[in-house]
Amino acid sequence: MKTTNKILLAILGIVIIGFLVFFYNGSDLFQGLLKFKSEINSPKLIPAKQKFIKLDKLIPEPVPAKPKLGKLLDELVPEPIPEKSKLIKLDELILGPIPQDWINQFNKDFEITFIYKDCIQCSAPYVAFTEEEKLALKNATYRNFYVASKIDSYFKKTLPWTKGKSLYDWFKDSIDGISYFDNPSKYNKCCKDGKTIVINGRNILNHIKDGNDKGWFSPSSSLSFSDSFIVIYIHEARHANSDDVGHEDCDNDGVKGEDQSLQVMGGYGVSTLFNHWMRYMLPEETINETINKYGEESFSYYGYIDRLCTFDKNNKELDQDDQDWIKSVSGYEIKCDKLCM
C-alpha cells in the first residue's frame, strides 16, 4: 500500500512539474503569437533610407556604343536640297524629255483637234495641215503645257488670276481642248464648242521654223519661248473664264484690241503678268543665269503691256494705279527700260 502511494505521488509530481513547464513555455508561445499578430496589423515603419528605392540606380547604366564609321560619314554628308530650290535651267527644260506618263494624262485632260471646215474667222483660201505638221503641232502643244507647268511649280507665288491653283489646273478648269486652224492672216480665238480655244497653227509652225523652240530666247526673232508659245495659250484660255471682262477699244479705232488695265487681268494683262512672274518669281539663280546668257530683254513685256489702256506708249510708262497694284501682288513694280519697247 505504501509502495503504491509512493508511485502515485511520484506520477502526480511528474504531472505537476510537466504542467508547470508546459504553462511556462506555453505562456511564452502565447505572447509570441500575440506579438506576431500585432506586427501583422501594425507593421513597422521602413527606415528612412529604404523608403524610396530608385530601381534605375540599382541597374547599371549601359556603356554607350562607339559610333559606327558609316553613321559619322552620313552626318558629314548634307541632306538633299529640296527640288524647288534647285537651279532650273530654262534651256534644259525646253529641250529636255517629256515623261510619257505626263503626255498620257494631258491627253485625258485636253483634246487636240484640227479644223478643216467652218474655220473661225477664215475667209482666205484654206490649206489643210499635212500629217507631219499635225504631229509637229501636237508635240508643240505638249512642250508648251509641260514647260509652262514646270516653270509655274518654281514660282515663289501663284499667278494672281489662277485663284491659288497651279497653272496646269487653271488650264484644266478653263478649257477642255485646243483646235488648230491654218490661216496665217487670222487671229487666235476663244472659244469653239464652249471651252475649246482656237489657235492659228500656221503661226505656231512658223515659230518652230524660226527656231523659237530651241531655247528660252531666240536672238534672231527677239522672241522668248513664252512670247512664241506659252502666253498665246494663256491669253485665249483667260477668255474662257467667267470673270474675264474682254477687250476694250482704248485707241478709238473701232477695234476692241486692248485691256482696260492690268488689274482687270484680261488676255493681255495675264500675258504681262506671266512674264513679270518669270522676271521676279523664279529662283534668283535661274533669273541670273538667263539674263547672263540672253540679256534682260529675254523677259520682255513688249507686245502685251503696250495693249493696256493704262500704258503710256509715248513715255513707256504704266500708270501709277497699276504700278501700285502690281507691286502689292508681286512685291515688284514693272521697270520698262528695254522691256516695254
VENHUTA-V812852 format. One record per run of one state. SS is the DSSP state (@ for helix, = for strand, . for the rest). FROM is the first residue (numbers start at 1). TO is the last residue. If there is no record, write none. Layout:
SS,FROM,TO ; SS,FROM,TO
This chain:
.,1,1 ; @,2,41 ; .,42,47 ; @,48,50 ; .,51,54 ; @,55,58 ; .,59,68 ; @,69,76 ; .,77,82 ; @,83,85 ; .,86,89 ; @,90,95 ; .,96,99 ; @,100,109 ; .,110,110 ; =,111,114 ; .,115,130 ; @,131,154 ; .,155,159 ; @,160,162 ; .,163,166 ; @,167,174 ; .,175,176 ; =,177,181 ; .,182,188 ; =,189,192 ; .,193,195 ; =,196,200 ; @,201,209 ; .,210,216 ; =,217,218 ; .,219,222 ; =,223,224 ; @,225,238 ; .,239,247 ; =,248,248 ; .,249,257 ; =,258,259 ; .,260,266 ; @,267,280 ; .,281,283 ; @,284,294 ; .,295,295 ; @,296,299 ; .,300,304 ; @,305,307 ; =,308,308 ; .,309,310 ; =,311,312 ; .,313,316 ; =,317,318 ; .,319,319 ; @,320,330 ; .,331,341
